[in-house]
């Protein structure tokens, strides 16, 4: 009888972890889609100021280590921007989604040299915002290395220098 109870407890624990996701158990980031009216007023004001002709399309909130942040998709005509904001609504960075075919030759050469046989899945122009000042950081690319199913994100300068890698 005790063995059955222990076995049941182990199965219940495994099912709980599987159903709730390890991110909740381990305290990792948790992202969820929210309606635009749930964004802080400062976030909406800052987005309208930076993208005056932009249309806010969707938003997510992420809570990690007690900090809240937001990501908002903004469309300016046919151009898509993915904007990251602090919990208080300040813009931290934004990515202008671009076609892989429009990447500079130096970027393509650097990536295909370092990651031979990779596939570039997505590309965007990355801009970081600090104290209201925008700084062009180059290009953020999602690539799938050869012989891999898992994509990675890298940041590449316009001159072709790979400056950062995110798993």
Rosetta blueprint (number, residue, H / E / L):
1 X L
2 X H
3 X H
4 X H
5 X H
6 X H
7 X H
8 X H
9 X H
10 X H
11 X H
12 X H
13 X H
14 X H
15 X H
16 X H
17 X H
18 X H
19 X H
20 X H
21 X L
22 X H
23 X H
24 X H
25 X H
26 X H
27 X L
28 X L
29 X L
30 X E
31 X E
32 X E
33 X E
34 X E
35 X L
36 X H
37 X H
38 X H
39 X L
40 X L
41 X H
42 X H
43 X H
44 X H
45 X H
46 X H
47 X H
48 X H
49 X H
50 X H
51 X L
52 X L
53 X L
54 X L
55 X E
56 X E
57 X E
58 X E
59 X E
60 X E
61 X E
62 X E
63 X E
64 X E
65 X L
66 X L
67 X E
68 X E
69 X E
70 X E
71 X E
72 X E
73 X E
74 X E
75 X E
76 X E
77 X L
78 X L
79 X E
80 X E
81 X E
82 X E
83 X E
84 X E
85 X E
86 X E
87 X L
88 X L
89 X L
90 X L
91 X E
92 X E
93 X E
94 X E
95 X E
96 X E
97 X E
98 X E
99 X L
100 X H
101 X H
102 X H
103 X L
104 X L
105 X H
106 X H
107 X H
108 X H
109 X H
110 X H
111 X H
112 X H
113 X H
114 X H
115 X L
116 X L
117 X L
118 X L
119 X E
120 X E
121 X E
122 X E
123 X E
124 X E
125 X E
126 X E
127 X E
128 X E
129 X E
130 X E
131 X L
132 X L
133 X E
134 X E
135 X E
136 X E
137 X E
138 X E
139 X E
140 X E
141 X E
142 X E
143 X E
144 X E
145 X L
146 X L
147 X L
148 X L
149 X L
150 X L
151 X E
152 X E
153 X E
154 X E
155 X E
156 X E
157 X L
158 X L
159 X L
160 X L
161 X L
162 X E
163 X E
164 X E
165 X E
166 X E
167 X L
